[in-house]
Amino acid sequence: MVLLVISTDIDDPSGLCGYDPNNIGHALRTWTELMQPNALFGSICADGYGDYFAAAAKMIKSQCDVFVPQ
């Protein structure tokens, strides 16, 4: 399983959408952190998603390489 999330990053001081100190936690970011190393969080405020999807494709490929059907 691979979790891919593109969402706002206002809970991250170095986020692209601008930081909101009143925004404590982000449920989707929490899920992404819990699913590491098989999860990827991307900012919806990014200029483009090419790098995000390239990293996601590598992650998915590596999971397909180790998948053994039962």
QUIRAWO-V20572 format. One record per residue. N is the residue number from 0. BURIAL is 1 if it has 9 or more other ideal C-beta (glycine too) atoms within 8 Angstrom, else 0. Layout:
N & BURIAL
N & BURIAL
//
This chain:
0 & 0
1 & 1
2 & 1
3 & 0
4 & 1
5 & 1
6 & 1
7 & 1
8 & 1
9 & 1
10 & 1
11 & 0
12 & 0
13 & 0
14 & 1
15 & 0
16 & 1
17 & 0
18 & 1
19 & 0
20 & 0
21 & 0
22 & 0
23 & 0
24 & 0
25 & 1
26 & 0
27 & 1
28 & 1
29 & 1
30 & 1
31 & 1
32 & 0
33 & 0
34 & 1
35 & 0
36 & 0
37 & 1
38 & 1
39 & 1
40 & 1
41 & 1
42 & 1
43 & 1
44 & 1
45 & 1
46 & 0
47 & 0
48 & 0
49 & 0
50 & 0
51 & 1
52 & 0
53 & 0
54 & 1
55 & 1
56 & 0
57 & 0
58 & 1
59 & 1
60 & 0
61 & 0
62 & 1
63 & 0
64 & 0
65 & 0
66 & 0
67 & 0
68 & 0
69 & 0
//
